[in-house]
Amino acid sequence: MADGQPRRRTVDGAPDGGKPLDPVWVAVDTGGTFTDVVAWGADGLRTLKLPSTPDDPSRAILDGLTRIAPDATRLVLLHGSTVATNALLEGRGAAVTLITNRGFEDVLAIGRQNRPQLYALVGHRPPPLVPAERRLGIAGRLAADATELEPLDESELADLAARVRATGAESVAVCLLHAYADGAHEQRVGRALEPLGLPLSISSELLPEYREYERTSTTVVNASVAPVMSRYLRRLGAEAGAERVAVMGSNGGTLAVERAAREPAHTVLSGPAGGVVGALEWARRAGHPSILTFDMGGTSTDVSLCPGRPLHTREFEIDGRPVALPVLDIHTVGAGGGSIARVDPGGALRVGPESAGAVPGPICYGRGGTEVTVTDAHLWLGRIPADAFLGGEGGLDRAAVKGPLRRLADGLGTSLDAAAEGVLAVADAAMERALRVISVERGYDPRDFALVAFGGAGALHAAELAGRLGCDRALIPPDPGLLSAWGILTAPLSHAVSRTLLAATDRPDTTRRVDDARAGLTPTATEALVGDGADPERIEVRCEVDARYRGQSFELRVGADEGDDWAEAFHAAHAARYGYRRDDAPVEVVTVRVTATAPGTPVVSPAPTPVDAPATRRERTVVVEGRALSAPSVWRRDLGPGHRLNGPALVLDYSATTWVPPEWRVEVDEIGVLHLRSGAEPTTL
């Protein structure tokens, strides 16, 4: 595949009253197959897509910076990172020593009583990140109301650093009982360990919330990846020559690099979060604020539901280990353009979760891939033109797909075309299930939402999935294959803080306690943003509470800004999620959360240029349900507002191809978003 070159889109006039932007802002999203780069400066928006370098993600990033901003004298780097996630999944985290209360050393090993394999006679859990010999118990105990039941032992604290050093620790996690109510004991332990010079993860700073197992697991996960992330960010910042580096957080906002290095657990959904932010922004501009996001990349597919706003959750696990920090509610399945197709021992066709990744990649990339992938199936069926990949720079090898596809077809007892269509059908089924998990299973009707498709492969599947779900339309934003990077570029600065409260509405002081908690948390959140460089005049603050009916084990999050009736909001949310409400039951506020945000990079997206002449069409052959059909292909750059094209058709772009099936049409709106809708209408091309 040819080396990529940046694409530039200019705007009429620079932002801020015509003053050129300085420095150049560059956002990078590192995926399993491609690294996406978007830059914004005085000369407009520039984009670049290049192969990832899994052995060292920074190589592709630095290469991309050299190509996209070679002459920048000042540079700000915004990064969607998978370093923390990959370190956990691949077992490359640091050796962690856990400091906890004596008698509670085995909280990590005991976990919860839920079974990871429901029908297995003997279930298997991943081993604790901290083995028993590195879990150290100390004296001292707090009650749930922060009353000191047992003081810390000063002589034990004096010897603690030596005990930790003897374990061979590379990082330390401190998690004491009820530290969410009062972090004083943990702070004293932290001061006793400072002479070690090791990274310290302290639960009352990272996650001051109740539930000991989740808090301990989150703190240990953070400690495990902190050294890896810190080294990576230091090196990247130094070699990139950036005056500032920020990292996309899992909650939909960017973090200062110092906080990302200290609390890398906040970055476990870094790249996918950027996609949700970008998709929602483009959907709002197109007049559709309620959306299902569908991000299909090379390795996986990430989906999320946004009923006018992103939804958050604390029920998140990575490799079976809870990370109870607020993250965007994103559901991931192992179905991407690089997902490998195979025939299982029972003769059934399977697709994923194994992926060809960036190396060797799909067969058609010509880098040594030997197994049929979703991308190979699209190419074989004509839905990805071999000469249009990456804007025509990257030629694909269709002939190389024939032999491996023949072996797959022989295993299924079918033709080459049928085998390729089968690969796509299986991938579609997996992605449809994921979309129903985050919509139907949570009380939302997909017909009330628009499907926003992006990622390198999303626009190839958008119409079929919208049809399966009954969505009114599918939206394809500009540069869909680079949308996660664009979302990172435009994401707001964000800082979230929380406090466990445990107060119910049958107590007269509960409203006051919620108000006091909000008032106490707000300065902490806003001051942190000011420290990151945010303009105090532009900071917005949002308060929410995690609430439940007394006796329930899990919570729903609702708004609790000043003047909000959060109890009624909870009743309504419970009815929407579970189908009933209990108006006479006390509502218990478990946790109060305050999030401060400030605007991100002031990007002015270029409007599409009106096109008077008909777009140049090229007839191609595509296979649909075993039939070879003639389908026109047009370049997206040749389309303008009001253009309409009936399927079957292909809309070609630098970063992605949009497939318009028969009985569907694609229309271009005034901001350049493609609208896929069922039913043919007179074409305007």
ChimeraX attribute file (.defattr): number of C-alpha atoms within 10 A of each C-alpha:
attribute: neighborCount
match mode: 1-to-1
recipient: residues
	/A:1	16
	/A:2	11
	/A:3	10
	/A:4	19
	/A:5	17
	/A:6	18
	/A:7	15
	/A:8	16
	/A:9	15
	/A:10	17
	/A:11	16
	/A:12	11
	/A:13	14
	/A:14	17
	/A:15	16
	/A:16	10
	/A:17	7
	/A:18	10
	/A:19	10
	/A:20	15
	/A:21	17
	/A:22	14
	/A:23	16
	/A:24	21
	/A:25	25
	/A:26	29
	/A:27	29
	/A:28	31
	/A:29	32
	/A:30	28
	/A:31	25
	/A:32	24
	/A:33	27
	/A:34	23
	/A:35	24
	/A:36	27
	/A:37	30
	/A:38	30
	/A:39	29
	/A:40	28
	/A:41	23
	/A:42	17
	/A:43	17
	/A:44	22
	/A:45	22
	/A:46	19
	/A:47	25
	/A:48	23
	/A:49	25
	/A:50	22
	/A:51	22
	/A:52	23
	/A:53	19
	/A:54	19
	/A:55	8
	/A:56	11
	/A:57	19
	/A:58	22
	/A:59	14
	/A:60	22
	/A:61	25
	/A:62	16
	/A:63	12
	/A:64	26
	/A:65	23
	/A:66	13
	/A:67	15
	/A:68	22
	/A:69	20
	/A:70	9
	/A:71	10
	/A:72	17
	/A:73	12
	/A:74	14
	/A:75	22
	/A:76	21
	/A:77	23
	/A:78	30
	/A:79	28
	/A:80	31
	/A:81	26
	/A:82	20
	/A:83	23
	/A:84	28
	/A:85	21
	/A:86	15
	/A:87	16
	/A:88	20
	/A:89	13
	/A:90	9
	/A:91	11
	/A:92	13
	/A:93	24
	/A:94	21
	/A:95	19
	/A:96	27
	/A:97	29
	/A:98	29
	/A:99	25
	/A:100	25
	/A:101	20
	/A:102	15
	/A:103	11
	/A:104	17
	/A:105	19
	/A:106	18
	/A:107	17
	/A:108	23
	/A:109	16
	/A:110	11
	/A:111	17
	/A:112	10
	/A:113	6
	/A:114	7
	/A:115	12
	/A:116	12
	/A:117	11
	/A:118	9
	/A:119	8
	/A:120	9
	/A:121	7
	/A:122	9
	/A:123	10
	/A:124	10
	/A:125	14
	/A:126	10
	/A:127	11
	/A:128	17
	/A:129	23
	/A:130	21
	/A:131	15
	/A:132	14
	/A:133	10
	/A:134	21
	/A:135	22
	/A:136	21
	/A:137	16
	/A:138	19
	/A:139	15
	/A:140	17
	/A:141	21
	/A:142	22
	/A:143	14
	/A:144	14
	/A:145	11
	/A:146	16
	/A:147	12
	/A:148	14
	/A:149	10
	/A:150	11
	/A:151	11
	/A:152	19
	/A:153	11
	/A:154	13
	/A:155	8
	/A:156	13
	/A:157	19
	/A:158	13
	/A:159	12
	/A:160	18
	/A:161	18
	/A:162	13
	/A:163	16
	/A:164	22
	/A:165	14
	/A:166	10
	/A:167	15
	/A:168	12
	/A:169	18
	/A:170	21
	/A:171	25
	/A:172	28
	/A:173	27
	/A:174	25
	/A:175	29
	/A:176	28
	/A:177	25
	/A:178	23
	/A:179	28
	/A:180	28
	/A:181	20
	/A:182	19
	/A:183	20
	/A:184	14
	/A:185	21
	/A:186	23
	/A:187	17
	/A:188	13
	/A:189	23
	/A:190	20
	/A:191	12
	/A:192	17
	/A:193	22
	/A:194	12
	/A:195	10
	/A:196	16
	/A:197	9
	/A:198	15
	/A:199	23
	/A:200	25
	/A:201	25
	/A:202	27
	/A:203	28
	/A:204	24
	/A:205	16
	/A:206	20
	/A:207	24
	/A:208	21
	/A:209	24
	/A:210	20
	/A:211	13
	/A:212	20
	/A:213	19
	/A:214	24
	/A:215	26
	/A:216	28
	/A:217	25
	/A:218	26
	/A:219	30
	/A:220	30
	/A:221	28
	/A:222	34
	/A:223	32
	/A:224	31
	/A:225	29
	/A:226	27
	/A:227	22
	/A:228	18
	/A:229	26
	/A:230	21
	/A:231	11
	/A:232	17
	/A:233	22
	/A:234	15
	/A:235	12
	/A:236	19
	/A:237	17
	/A:238	11
	/A:239	11
	/A:240	20
	/A:241	17
	/A:242	20
	/A:243	13
	/A:244	15
	/A:245	25
	/A:246	23
	/A:247	29
	/A:248	36
	/A:249	33
	/A:250	26
	/A:251	28
	/A:252	30
	/A:253	26
	/A:254	32
	/A:255	28
	/A:256	22
	/A:257	23
	/A:258	16
	/A:259	14
	/A:260	22
	/A:261	26
	/A:262	20
	/A:263	24
	/A:264	28
	/A:265	28
	/A:266	27
	/A:267	28
	/A:268	28
	/A:269	25
	/A:270	31
	/A:271	26
	/A:272	33
	/A:273	31
	/A:274	30
	/A:275	31
	/A:276	33
	/A:277	27
	/A:278	25
	/A:279	30
	/A:280	25
	/A:281	18
	/A:282	22
	/A:283	22
	/A:284	14
	/A:285	12
	/A:286	18
	/A:287	8
	/A:288	19
	/A:289	19
	/A:290	21
	/A:291	27
	/A:292	28
	/A:293	29
	/A:294	29
	/A:295	30
	/A:296	28
	/A:297	23
	/A:298	29
	/A:299	25
	/A:300	25
	/A:301	25
	/A:302	24
	/A:303	28
	/A:304	27
	/A:305	30
	/A:306	23
	/A:307	15
	/A:308	14
	/A:309	15
	/A:310	20
	/A:311	17
	/A:312	20
	/A:313	16
	/A:314	15
	/A:315	14
	/A:316	19
	/A:317	14
	/A:318	13
	/A:319	11
	/A:320	13
	/A:321	21
	/A:322	20
	/A:323	25
	/A:324	23
	/A:325	24
	/A:326	22
	/A:327	24
	/A:328	26
	/A:329	22
	/A:330	23
	/A:331	16
	/A:332	16
	/A:333	18
	/A:334	21
	/A:335	28
	/A:336	33
	/A:337	31
	/A:338	32
	/A:339	30
	/A:340	27
	/A:341	28
	/A:342	22
	/A:343	16
	/A:344	11
	/A:345	7
	/A:346	6
	/A:347	11
	/A:348	10
	/A:349	18
	/A:350	16
	/A:351	26
	/A:352	23
	/A:353	16
	/A:354	17
	/A:355	27
	/A:356	26
	/A:357	24
	/A:358	22
	/A:359	18
	/A:360	17
	/A:361	28
	/A:362	30
	/A:363	25
	/A:364	26
	/A:365	21
	/A:366	17
	/A:367	13
	/A:368	13
	/A:369	20
	/A:370	19
	/A:371	23
	/A:372	29
	/A:373	34
	/A:374	29
	/A:375	27
	/A:376	31
	/A:377	27
	/A:378	22
	/A:379	20
	/A:380	25
	/A:381	21
	/A:382	20
	/A:383	27
	/A:384	25
	/A:385	22
	/A:386	16
	/A:387	13
	/A:388	18
	/A:389	20
	/A:390	24
	/A:391	18
	/A:392	16
	/A:393	15
	/A:394	16
	/A:395	18
	/A:396	24
	/A:397	18
	/A:398	19
	/A:399	10
	/A:400	16
	/A:401	24
	/A:402	17
	/A:403	14
	/A:404	18
	/A:405	24
	/A:406	19
	/A:407	17
	/A:408	23
	/A:409	21
	/A:410	14
	/A:411	16
	/A:412	19
	/A:413	13
	/A:414	14
	/A:415	15
	/A:416	23
	/A:417	21
	/A:418	18
	/A:419	23
	/A:420	27
	/A:421	21
	/A:422	22
	/A:423	26
	/A:424	21
	/A:425	16
	/A:426	18
	/A:427	23
	/A:428	19
	/A:429	14
	/A:430	16
	/A:431	25
	/A:432	17
	/A:433	14
	/A:434	20
	/A:435	25
	/A:436	18
	/A:437	17
	/A:438	20
	/A:439	21
	/A:440	14
	/A:441	12
	/A:442	13
	/A:443	16
	/A:444	17
	/A:445	14
	/A:446	23
	/A:447	15
	/A:448	14
	/A:449	26
	/A:450	24
	/A:451	33
	/A:452	31
	/A:453	31
	/A:454	34
	/A:455	28
	/A:456	27
	/A:457	29
	/A:458	28
	/A:459	29
	/A:460	27
	/A:461	24
	/A:462	27
	/A:463	28
	/A:464	20
	/A:465	21
	/A:466	26
	/A:467	16
	/A:468	12
	/A:469	20
	/A:470	16
	/A:471	21
	/A:472	17
	/A:473	22
	/A:474	29
	/A:475	30
	/A:476	29
	/A:477	24
	/A:478	23
	/A:479	20
	/A:480	30
	/A:481	29
	/A:482	28
	/A:483	31
	/A:484	33
	/A:485	31
	/A:486	30
	/A:487	29
	/A:488	35
	/A:489	31
	/A:490	24
	/A:491	28
	/A:492	23
	/A:493	25
	/A:494	28
	/A:495	24
	/A:496	23
	/A:497	22
	/A:498	25
	/A:499	22
	/A:500	20
	/A:501	22
	/A:502	17
	/A:503	21
	/A:504	21
	/A:505	16
	/A:506	12
	/A:507	10
	/A:508	10
	/A:509	11
	/A:510	17
	/A:511	17
	/A:512	10
	/A:513	16
	/A:514	24
	/A:515	16
	/A:516	11
	/A:517	20
	/A:518	24
	/A:519	14
	/A:520	13
	/A:521	19
	/A:522	20
	/A:523	14
	/A:524	17
	/A:525	21
	/A:526	25
	/A:527	15
	/A:528	17
	/A:529	23
	/A:530	14
	/A:531	11
	/A:532	18
	/A:533	12
	/A:534	20
	/A:535	12
	/A:536	13
	/A:537	8
	/A:538	10
	/A:539	18
	/A:540	13
	/A:541	18
	/A:542	16
	/A:543	25
	/A:544	20
	/A:545	28
	/A:546	22
	/A:547	27
	/A:548	23
	/A:549	23
	/A:550	16
	/A:551	9
	/A:552	9
	/A:553	7
	/A:554	11
	/A:555	19
	/A:556	19
	/A:557	23
	/A:558	21
	/A:559	18
	/A:560	22
	/A:561	17
	/A:562	13
	/A:563	7
	/A:564	13
	/A:565	13
	/A:566	22
	/A:567	23
	/A:568	13
	/A:569	17
	/A:570	26
	/A:571	21
	/A:572	17
	/A:573	18
	/A:574	21
	/A:575	14
	/A:576	14
	/A:577	15
	/A:578	11
	/A:579	10
	/A:580	12
	/A:581	16
	/A:582	12
	/A:583	13
	/A:584	8
	/A:585	14
	/A:586	17
	/A:587	22
	/A:588	25
	/A:589	28
	/A:590	22
	/A:591	22
	/A:592	26
	/A:593	23
	/A:594	26
	/A:595	20
	/A:596	24
	/A:597	22
	/A:598	24
	/A:599	16
	/A:600	16
	/A:601	16
	/A:602	16
	/A:603	18
	/A:604	18
	/A:605	14
	/A:606	15
	/A:607	15
	/A:608	21
	/A:609	14
	/A:610	13
	/A:611	14
	/A:612	9
	/A:613	10
	/A:614	12
	/A:615	18
	/A:616	12
	/A:617	16
	/A:618	13
	/A:619	13
	/A:620	16
	/A:621	18
	/A:622	24
	/A:623	20
	/A:624	17
	/A:625	10
	/A:626	13
	/A:627	10
	/A:628	14
	/A:629	17
	/A:630	15
	/A:631	23
	/A:632	19
	/A:633	25
	/A:634	20
	/A:635	18
	/A:636	21
	/A:637	16
	/A:638	19
	/A:639	25
	/A:640	24
	/A:641	18
	/A:642	14
	/A:643	20
	/A:644	21
	/A:645	24
	/A:646	26
	/A:647	21
	/A:648	22
	/A:649	28
	/A:650	30
	/A:651	25
	/A:652	23
	/A:653	21
	/A:654	24
	/A:655	22
	/A:656	26
	/A:657	29
	/A:658	29
	/A:659	28
	/A:660	28
	/A:661	24
	/A:662	16
	/A:663	13
	/A:664	21
	/A:665	25
	/A:666	32
	/A:667	21
	/A:668	21
	/A:669	16
	/A:670	16
	/A:671	18
	/A:672	23
	/A:673	23
	/A:674	28
	/A:675	22
	/A:676	30
	/A:677	21
	/A:678	22
	/A:679	12
	/A:680	15
	/A:681	13
	/A:682	9
	/A:683	13
	/A:684	12
	/A:685	15
